[in-house]
């Protein structure tokens, strides 16, 4: 494989590794927010309008920013009817071929995310709720997560292509 592809894979993997490991701890922030909600509601009889929406936004950021990391670790869901019986090179060929569908999906998702983010910024879009938080920050995070997954999908494609040829990129 050309040197620029090896560098691309190295840097994309490094970025997704660092972001994925950092975002992994966001689950504790979400748990703290929900625990705060339970305590204030159960003990003090006070409920806050913003808690559920903050938890939803944290969850969206958690799984979208961690998507590239999940792909990198090969911990995503795979339907394993025949896959486990194939040789590593056959798996790599099939993975490289099916990567095209994933990349197409992520490109369409990214285009929609960019459009939606631009709209949210331009018109100061707010959520239709009593709290009415601005949606631009979470849409920026979501679009960033989709972009990171797209970059990682290309990295996985290059790794699978190299493996199918009997080479290694790492």
C-alpha positions in Angstrom: 0.0 0.0 0.0 1.2 3.6 -0.7 2.8 5.5 2.2 0.0 8.1 2.3 -2.6 5.4 2.9 -0.5 4.0 5.7 -0.2 7.5 7.2 -4.0 8.1 6.8 -4.8 4.8 8.6 -2.3 5.5 11.4 -3.6 9.0 12.1 -7.3 8.3 11.7 -6.9 5.3 14.0 -5.0 7.4 16.6 -7.6 10.2 16.5 -10.5 7.8 17.0 -8.6 5.9 19.7 -8.1 9.1 21.7 -11.6 10.4 21.2 -13.2 7.0 21.9 -11.2 6.5 25.1 -12.1 10.0 26.3 -15.8 9.7 25.4 -16.0 6.4 27.1 -16.1 8.2 30.4 -19.1 10.3 29.3 -21.3 7.4 30.6 -20.4 8.4 34.1 -21.5 12.0 33.4 -24.8 10.7 32.1 -25.2 8.5 35.2 -24.5 11.5 37.5 -27.1 13.6 35.7 -29.8 10.8 36.0 -28.8 10.1 39.7 -29.2 13.8 40.4 -32.6 13.6 38.8 -33.6 10.7 41.0 -32.4 12.2 44.2 -33.9 15.6 43.6 -37.3 14.1 42.6 -37.4 11.3 45.2 -35.9 13.1 48.2 -36.7 16.7 47.7 -39.8 16.4 45.5 -38.3 18.7 42.9 -38.0 17.9 39.2 -36.0 19.8 36.6 -37.1 20.2 33.0 -33.6 20.0 31.6 -32.5 16.7 33.0 -34.0 14.2 30.5 -32.9 16.3 27.5 -29.4 16.6 28.8 -29.2 12.9 29.3 -30.5 12.3 25.8 -27.9 14.7 24.3 -25.2 13.0 26.3 -26.3 9.6 25.1 -26.3 10.8 21.5 -22.8 12.3 21.8 -21.7 9.1 23.6 -22.6 6.7 20.9 -21.9 8.9 17.9 -18.4 10.1 19.0 -17.6 6.5 20.1 -18.8 5.0 16.8 -15.4 5.2 15.0 -13.7 3.7 18.1 -16.2 0.9 18.1 -15.5 0.2 14.4 -11.7 0.3 15.1 -12.1 -2.3 17.8 -14.3 -4.4 15.6 -16.9 -4.4 18.4 -19.9 -3.5 16.3 -22.7 -5.9 15.6 -22.2 -8.4 12.9 -24.6 -11.1 11.6 -22.5 -14.2 11.8 -24.1 -16.9 9.6 -21.1 -17.8 7.4 -18.5 -15.2 8.4 -16.8 -17.2 11.2 -16.2 -20.1 8.8 -14.4 -18.0 6.2 -10.6 -17.5 6.1 -9.3 -14.2 7.2 -8.5 -13.2 3.6 -12.1 -14.0 2.5 -13.5 -12.0 5.4 -11.3 -9.1 4.4 -12.5 -9.3 0.8 -16.2 -9.4 1.9 -15.6 -6.6 4.4 -13.9 -4.4 1.8 -16.8 -5.0 -0.6 -19.5 -4.2 1.9 -17.6 -1.1 3.1 -18.9 0.6 0.0 -22.4 0.4 1.5 -21.3 1.7 4.8 -19.4 4.6 3.3 -22.4 5.5 1.0 -24.7 5.5 4.1 -22.2 7.6 6.2 -21.8 10.1 3.3 -25.5 10.6 3.0 -25.8 10.9 6.8 -22.9 13.4 6.9 -24.5 15.6 4.1 -27.8 15.6 6.1 -25.9 16.3 9.3 -24.1 19.3 7.8 -27.3 20.7 6.3 -29.1 20.3 9.6 -26.3 21.9 11.6 -26.1 24.8 9.2 -29.9 25.3 9.6 -29.6 25.1 13.4 -26.9 27.7 13.5 -28.4 30.0 10.9 -31.9 30.1 12.5 -30.9 29.6 16.2 -33.0 26.4 16.2 -34.3 25.4 19.6 -35.9 22.1 20.8 -39.6 22.1 21.1 -39.8 21.6 24.9 -40.3 23.7 28.0 -36.6 24.0 28.5 -36.0 24.8 24.7 -32.2 24.4 24.5 -30.4 25.4 21.4 -29.8 22.5 19.1 -26.7 23.7 17.3 -24.2 22.3 19.9 -25.5 18.7 19.8 -25.9 18.8 16.0 -22.2 19.9 15.7 -21.2 17.0 18.0 -23.4 14.6 16.0 -22.0 15.7 12.7 -18.4 15.4 14.0 -19.2 11.9 15.2 -20.5 10.9 11.8 -17.4 12.4 10.1 -15.2 10.4 12.5 -17.1 7.3 11.6 -16.7 8.0 7.9 -12.9 8.5 8.3 -12.7 5.3 10.2 -14.8 3.4 7.6 -12.2 4.4 5.0 -9.4 3.3 7.3 -11.1 -0.1 7.8 -11.6 -0.4 4.0 -7.9 0.2 3.5 -7.0 -2.3 6.2 -9.3 -4.9 4.7 -8.0 -4.3 1.2 -4.4 -4.8 2.5 -5.4 -7.9 4.3 -7.2 -9.3 1.2 -3.9 -8.8 -0.7 -2.0 -10.5 2.1 -0.3 -7.3 3.3 -0.5 -5.4 6.6 -0.9 -1.7 7.2 0.0 -1.7 10.9 
